[in-house]
Amino acid sequence: MRWYQTSWGVALLGLGGLLLVGGVVFAAVTANFWWQIKQGKGDLLQQKIYSGFDEDLEAKNKGGKEGSNVLENKGSPFLGNPSAPITIVLFGDFRCPNTKNAWPILQRLLGQYGHKVKLIFRHFPAESIPGHQGANKLSQIAVCAYGQGQEKYWGVHNYFFTRQNDLPTYLGAADLSTLANEVGLDLPKLNDCLVGPNALYKINEDYADGLRFGVRGTPTFFINGQKIEGVIPWEVWEGFVKQF
């Protein structure tokens, strides 16, 4: 009797088959999700332009004002009008090509409609995704730059996205020196911050809040509390903002 004809052989083959099917299903679900993220859900925002948001932030998160405060996190960098009628919270990753593609569109939005928009950036580094290695460290560097002022933070933010394809996996001392010179950072202060615990604490806080509010990948937007994933085209943003 061959091994696969024995009871333990049949059981082993059955287990292997289940694992194979499970692996195929998992791969298919993962591939579909990342395809959706790449394509974006601009159509969802487009629908909201005509139908209105049916769930506000407080209702969606069931946390009332506290839920709103957690999502918008007053310790996070922002651009635009602090009292704007539109609040956009972006969970992004400096290694994510889709976040990079979304950023020029948002810059254009702020340039033309900054009086109507408050844009908040929160960190969601996905180290486990191929090509995203080192994302956590980049976020820590950005948080440390924020400690030297909003202007320094956004300088680092734009530096990382414009050079995304050329950045080494992990920035060494020479890379940090080049960054500091270009952006105007105090390098000793930056280094001190990076060896301390506060930057990592902030990244972990952002990541945990993202998970709490259903973030699965980047970019993920919360537009007046409504979650929309992926790159949103300029025409859709503009059509939405013009309502306000």
Rosetta blueprint (number, residue, H / E / L):
1 M L
2 R L
3 W H
4 Y H
5 Q H
6 T L
7 S H
8 W H
9 G H
10 V H
11 A H
12 L H
13 L H
14 G H
15 L H
16 G H
17 G H
18 L H
19 L H
20 L H
21 V H
22 G H
23 G H
24 V H
25 V H
26 F H
27 A H
28 A H
29 V H
30 T H
31 A H
32 N H
33 F H
34 W H
35 W H
36 Q H
37 I H
38 K H
39 Q H
40 G L
41 K L
42 G H
43 D H
44 L H
45 L H
46 Q H
47 Q H
48 K H
49 I H
50 Y H
51 S H
52 G L
53 F L
54 D L
55 E L
56 D L
57 L H
58 E H
59 A H
60 K H
61 N H
62 K L
63 G L
64 G H
65 K H
66 E H
67 G H
68 S H
69 N H
70 V H
71 L H
72 E H
73 N L
74 K L
75 G L
76 S L
77 P L
78 F E
79 L E
80 G E
81 N L
82 P L
83 S L
84 A L
85 P L
86 I E
87 T E
88 I E
89 V E
90 L E
91 F E
92 G E
93 D L
94 F L
95 R L
96 C L
97 P H
98 N H
99 T H
100 K H
101 N H
102 A H
103 W H
104 P H
105 I H
106 L H
107 Q H
108 R H
109 L H
110 L H
111 G H
112 Q H
113 Y H
114 G L
115 H L
116 K L
117 V E
118 K E
119 L E
120 I E
121 F E
122 R E
123 H E
124 F L
125 P L
126 A L
127 E L
128 S L
129 I L
130 P L
131 G L
132 H L
133 Q L
134 G L
135 A H
136 N H
137 K H
138 L H
139 S H
140 Q H
141 I H
142 A H
143 V H
144 C H
145 A H
146 Y H
147 G L
148 Q L
149 G L
150 Q H
151 E H
152 K H
153 Y H
154 W H
155 G H
156 V H
157 H H
158 N H
159 Y H
160 F H
161 F H
162 T H
163 R L
164 Q H
165 N H
166 D H
167 L L
168 P L
169 T L
170 Y L
171 L L
172 G L
173 A H
174 A H
175 D H
176 L H
177 S H
178 T H
179 L H
180 A H
181 N H
182 E H
183 V H
184 G L
185 L L
186 D L
187 L H
188 P H
189 K H
190 L H
191 N H
192 D H
193 C H
194 L H
195 V H
196 G L
197 P L
198 N H
199 A H
200 L H
201 Y H
202 K H
203 I H
204 N H
205 E H
206 D H
207 Y H
208 A H
209 D H
210 G H
211 L H
212 R H
213 F L
214 G L
215 V L
216 R L
217 G L
218 T L
219 P L
220 T E
221 F E
222 F E
223 I E
224 N L
225 G L
226 Q E
227 K E
228 I E
229 E E
230 G L
231 V L
232 I L
233 P L
234 W H
235 E H
236 V H
237 W H
238 E H
239 G H
240 F H
241 V H
242 K L
243 Q L
244 F L
